[in-house]
Amino acid sequence: MKSLKLALLATAMTMGVAAAAHAADATPPVEATPTPEQYQAMGYYLRGDLGWSFLDWGDSDNAIDVGGGVGYQFNDYLRSDLRVDWSGDYDVGDDASASLTTVLGNLYFDWKNDSVFTPYVGAGVGYGWVDADHGGSDDGLTYALMAGVSVDMSQSVALDVGYRYRELMISGEDPSDHSALAGIRFKF
């Protein structure tokens, strides 16, 4: 008789725990749906940049810098892009010229505020190539650090002015450059 009472008590307790667990499951999950303003900030974008690069390698020189890429805006504060940049026709001495080409994955933190101006900082990592007439062609890991400000012209178009430090890690002396860039981003 004692074991029957214990079995009934255990069954009742198990049913009570199961009922409490089922009641907890009945609560609908809280979903983090973006607000209309947050949703408006999200989306893919295309970018194009034009600027001037100051090479720090051998006989330092400066040259044009052209780039473009595709990215994604996660929210008002975070975006990422994949971009290709080319800087070229640097005079590196002894009647030789050089160019840098890089493919970088970048991550940016935007300081969104109540104005049309959005300051940002960013960092990127990828791969790059240096082509030089005097046999200095090489390739290797590349990183970049960026800072600037974007200006919202509309919900879909932003102008961008910024600075970028980029370094290509190769055997021997690593080429690096400082670039002043101006660009445009089209969000879709």
Kinemage of the C-alpha trace (Angstrom):
@kinemage 1
@onewidth
@group {chain A} dominant
@subgroup {mainchain}
@vectorlist {calphas} color= white
{ca met a 1} P 0.000 0.000 0.000
{ca lys a 2} L 2.828 2.342 0.837
{ca ser a 3} L 4.407 1.841 -2.610
{ca leu a 4} L 1.050 2.546 -4.294
{ca lys a 5} L 0.789 5.863 -2.413
{ca leu a 6} L 4.349 6.772 -3.462
{ca ala a 7} L 3.584 5.887 -7.092
{ca leu a 8} L 0.411 8.039 -7.044
{ca leu a 9} L 2.317 10.917 -5.423
{ca ala a 10} L 5.120 10.672 -8.022
{ca thr a 11} L 2.559 10.585 -10.851
{ca ala a 12} L 0.753 13.654 -9.482
{ca met a 13} L 4.022 15.549 -9.124
{ca thr a 14} L 5.101 14.590 -12.657
{ca met a 15} L 1.751 15.735 -14.055
{ca gly a 16} L 2.060 19.046 -12.154
{ca val a 17} L 5.537 19.691 -13.569
{ca ala a 18} L 4.339 18.720 -17.056
{ca ala a 19} L 1.357 21.083 -16.796
{ca ala a 20} L 3.628 23.941 -15.696
{ca ala a 21} L 6.002 23.234 -18.565
{ca his a 22} L 3.092 23.144 -21.015
{ca ala a 23} L 1.819 26.460 -19.648
{ca ala a 24} L 5.246 27.985 -20.208
{ca asp a 25} L 5.177 26.739 -23.814
{ca ala a 26} L 1.811 28.403 -24.356
{ca thr a 27} L 3.446 31.846 -24.085
{ca pro a 28} L 4.135 33.027 -27.647
{ca pro a 29} L 7.807 33.693 -28.397
{ca val a 30} L 8.865 37.322 -28.505
{ca glu a 31} L 10.127 38.094 -32.004
{ca ala a 32} L 12.474 40.979 -32.651
{ca thr a 33} L 10.786 42.493 -35.668
{ca pro a 34} L 12.381 45.700 -36.892
{ca thr a 35} L 10.487 48.949 -36.655
{ca pro a 36} L 9.726 50.725 -39.958
{ca glu a 37} L 12.655 53.085 -39.322
{ca gln a 38} L 15.035 50.172 -38.630
{ca tyr a 39} L 13.777 48.319 -41.699
{ca gln a 40} L 14.374 51.410 -43.829
{ca ala a 41} L 18.034 51.471 -42.696
{ca met a 42} L 18.622 47.843 -43.795
{ca gly a 43} L 19.527 46.738 -47.298
{ca tyr a 44} L 22.120 46.166 -49.985
{ca tyr a 45} L 24.131 48.967 -51.534
{ca leu a 46} L 26.569 49.580 -54.371
{ca arg a 47} L 29.471 51.961 -53.916
{ca gly a 48} L 32.013 53.719 -56.087
{ca asp a 49} L 35.018 55.757 -54.925
{ca leu a 50} L 37.594 58.018 -56.507
{ca gly a 51} L 40.529 59.564 -54.710
{ca trp a 52} L 44.209 60.208 -54.387
{ca ser a 53} L 46.714 57.770 -52.896
{ca phe a 54} L 50.060 58.600 -51.289
{ca leu a 55} L 52.343 55.550 -51.533
{ca asp a 56} L 54.919 54.846 -48.837
{ca trp a 57} L 57.231 52.314 -50.535
{ca gly a 58} L 60.667 52.854 -52.009
{ca asp a 59} L 60.715 56.329 -53.562
{ca ser a 60} L 57.302 57.437 -52.288
{ca asp a 61} L 54.883 58.877 -54.819
{ca asn a 62} L 51.179 59.644 -55.245
{ca ala a 63} L 48.611 58.536 -57.813
{ca ile a 64} L 44.925 58.121 -58.541
{ca asp a 65} L 42.835 55.611 -56.562
{ca val a 66} L 39.668 54.008 -58.006
{ca gly a 67} L 37.406 51.513 -56.259
{ca gly a 68} L 33.986 49.981 -56.059
{ca gly a 69} L 32.031 47.318 -54.282
{ca val a 70} L 28.820 45.867 -52.945
{ca gly a 71} L 27.696 45.949 -49.322
{ca tyr a 72} L 24.914 45.423 -46.824
{ca gln a 73} L 23.589 47.868 -44.205
{ca phe a 74} L 22.533 45.772 -41.158
{ca asn a 75} L 21.058 48.658 -39.157
{ca asp a 76} L 21.692 52.358 -38.485
{ca tyr a 77} L 25.067 51.560 -36.913
{ca leu a 78} L 26.635 48.603 -38.714
{ca arg a 79} L 27.419 47.894 -42.372
{ca ser a 80} L 29.817 45.746 -44.320
{ca asp a 81} L 31.072 45.627 -47.894
{ca leu a 82} L 33.341 43.785 -50.278
{ca arg a 83} L 35.311 46.140 -52.468
{ca val a 84} L 38.063 46.178 -55.082
{ca asp a 85} L 40.492 49.116 -55.253
{ca trp a 86} L 43.248 49.995 -57.700
{ca ser a 87} L 45.906 52.655 -57.247
{ca gly a 88} L 48.376 53.082 -60.009
{ca asp a 89} L 51.127 54.672 -61.981
{ca tyr a 90} L 53.229 55.448 -58.924
{ca asp a 91} L 56.735 56.572 -59.824
{ca val a 92} L 58.937 54.315 -57.641
{ca gly a 93} L 62.325 55.468 -58.958
{ca asp a 94} L 64.746 54.390 -61.697
{ca asp a 95} L 62.108 55.102 -64.373
{ca ala a 96} L 59.876 52.393 -62.868
{ca ser a 97} L 56.209 52.546 -61.986
{ca ala a 98} L 54.006 50.451 -59.707
{ca ser a 99} L 50.344 49.842 -58.967
{ca leu a 100} L 48.397 48.326 -56.053
{ca thr a 101} L 45.211 46.257 -56.369
{ca thr a 102} L 43.314 45.002 -53.321
{ca val a 103} L 40.147 43.039 -52.570
{ca leu a 104} L 38.942 43.780 -49.029
{ca gly a 105} L 36.075 42.718 -46.805
{ca asn a 106} L 35.259 45.747 -44.619
{ca leu a 107} L 33.170 46.355 -41.512
{ca tyr a 108} L 32.035 49.886 -40.573
{ca phe a 109} L 30.526 51.396 -37.432
{ca asp a 110} L 28.358 54.445 -38.225
{ca trp a 111} L 27.587 57.099 -35.572
{ca lys a 112} L 24.001 57.781 -36.625
{ca asn a 113} L 22.600 61.068 -35.298
{ca asp a 114} L 19.780 63.484 -36.018
{ca ser a 115} L 21.589 65.198 -38.911
{ca val a 116} L 22.323 64.151 -42.497
{ca phe a 117} L 26.024 63.751 -41.546
{ca thr a 118} L 27.085 60.299 -40.298
{ca pro a 119} L 30.691 59.885 -39.073
{ca tyr a 120} L 32.134 56.359 -39.316
{ca val a 121} L 35.180 54.201 -38.620
{ca gly a 122} L 35.997 50.921 -40.303
{ca ala a 123} L 38.496 48.127 -40.756
{ca gly a 124} L 39.053 45.609 -43.501
{ca val a 125} L 41.096 42.570 -44.365
{ca gly a 126} L 41.702 40.847 -47.678
{ca tyr a 127} L 44.295 40.159 -50.350
{ca gly a 128} L 46.365 42.429 -52.559
{ca trp a 129} L 48.837 42.608 -55.421
{ca val a 130} L 51.629 45.030 -56.213
{ca asp a 131} L 52.898 45.206 -59.798
{ca ala a 132} L 56.170 47.039 -60.349
{ca asp a 133} L 58.239 47.466 -63.498
{ca his a 134} L 61.493 46.720 -61.690
{ca gly a 135} L 60.519 43.148 -60.745
{ca gly a 136} L 58.865 44.013 -57.445
{ca ser a 137} L 55.597 42.234 -58.269
{ca asp a 138} L 54.240 40.305 -55.307
{ca asp a 139} L 51.011 39.554 -53.455
{ca gly a 140} L 49.876 38.935 -49.902
{ca leu a 141} L 47.505 39.625 -47.061
{ca thr a 142} L 46.196 43.197 -46.896
{ca tyr a 143} L 44.490 45.202 -44.178
{ca ala a 144} L 42.955 48.664 -44.078
{ca leu a 145} L 41.716 51.184 -41.510
{ca met a 146} L 39.160 53.830 -42.511
{ca ala a 147} L 37.431 56.918 -41.093
{ca gly a 148} L 35.172 59.495 -42.648
{ca val a 149} L 31.725 60.989 -42.891
{ca ser a 150} L 28.788 60.206 -45.150
{ca val a 151} L 26.079 62.674 -46.146
{ca asp a 152} L 22.572 61.366 -46.815
{ca met a 153} L 21.248 62.938 -50.004
{ca ser a 154} L 18.073 60.811 -49.881
{ca gln a 155} L 16.954 57.490 -48.392
{ca ser a 156} L 18.785 55.698 -51.208
{ca val a 157} L 21.841 57.869 -51.947
{ca ala a 158} L 24.721 58.885 -49.686
{ca leu a 159} L 27.917 60.773 -50.506
{ca asp a 160} L 31.042 59.687 -48.682
{ca val a 161} L 34.322 61.473 -47.903
{ca gly a 162} L 37.007 59.590 -46.015
{ca tyr a 163} L 40.568 58.569 -45.259
{ca arg a 164} L 42.024 55.057 -45.633
{ca tyr a 165} L 45.322 53.537 -44.522
{ca arg a 166} L 46.102 50.325 -46.426
{ca glu a 167} L 49.091 47.984 -46.089
{ca leu a 168} L 50.017 45.015 -48.267
{ca met a 169} L 52.135 42.400 -46.478
{ca ile a 170} L 54.642 40.863 -48.899
{ca ser a 171} L 58.185 39.522 -48.684
{ca gly a 172} L 60.580 42.415 -48.179
{ca glu a 173} L 59.411 45.964 -47.566
{ca asp a 174} L 55.610 46.202 -47.314
{ca pro a 175} L 53.958 48.833 -49.532
{ca ser a 176} L 51.398 50.991 -47.734
{ca asp a 177} L 49.378 53.995 -48.770
{ca his a 178} L 47.291 56.805 -47.336
{ca ser a 179} L 44.239 57.651 -49.443
{ca ala a 180} L 41.803 60.555 -49.479
{ca leu a 181} L 38.597 59.204 -51.055
{ca ala a 182} L 35.243 60.598 -52.174
{ca gly a 183} L 32.447 58.305 -53.206
{ca ile a 184} L 28.776 57.570 -53.554
{ca arg a 185} L 26.593 54.744 -52.200
{ca phe a 186} L 23.336 53.628 -53.839
{ca lys a 187} L 21.075 51.629 -51.527
{ca phe a 188} L 18.461 49.321 -53.020
